[in-house]
């Protein structure tokens, strides 16, 4: 297993269907701690979907977004702003 070194920029938070901009941070670690796959959606400042992907159960992804974009998920999952 290869180690990943991250600089965590703020506390991890739970995000669900309401979504969050994560205070304008641009690189977000997303972790699906649920027992089911979830749909992660990125929306622009006008609330228009710009992209989405399925995050398998108990896996993580790193999302780069614009400051005003929000991230939401079909179930409540964990997110934290980070840098490498």
Secondary structure, 3 states (H helix, E strand, C coil): CCCCCCEECCCCEEECCCCECHHHCCEEEEECCCCCCEEEEEECCCCCEEEEEEECCCCEEEEECCCCCEEEECCCEEEEEEEC
